[in-house]
Amino acid sequence: MRPGMVLFLLSWLACSQLQASTEPTPVDPELRAELMRTIASADSFQDRFDAEVWLLDMSTRMAPFIPDEQARLRLLRLAHQAAKRAGLKPDLVIAVMHAESLFDPYALSSVGAQGVMQVMPFWKAEIGRPDDNLIDLATNLQYGCTILKFYLDKENGNLRRALARYNGSLGSNPYPDRVLDYWYSYWYVKD
């Protein structure tokens, strides 16, 4: 077993015990329904040329963070697909991943949030999918993008407030500031 996996499993075990002792956060029923509706997947690029241009651009930008080209391209394809399905800009989603996990699919927060988008495991039970694997990139991105889009809609397009809600820090600016800084400094794509 890889040393990183051993550390992940030990961290997961410690956090799962911590999480078991805390009260679950009440979940908005509309958000639960939206997560359930987005389980199906779809292709997200208009044509092959658009895909090649975007993937090459983003892959070049992401190379310092993920040296393995295949892993980088897989993450980018899945991020683009999940973002488009949710109605988000893919480059914004990449900025959120940058802030949340530094693109580590095995990231685990001190409160139990998992994966590249740092999704809390209680969401699986909320939508009736307890067997979903939040470490799986496609699953994690699907959950994270759906949640972010829900908060963006709930905040009438106010990205700062939506990001703060996503992070559980509504009323505080450091998290939205960090995501927006990463977005505009590294990932922003002009339409």
Disulfide bonds with the S-S distance in Angstrom:
none
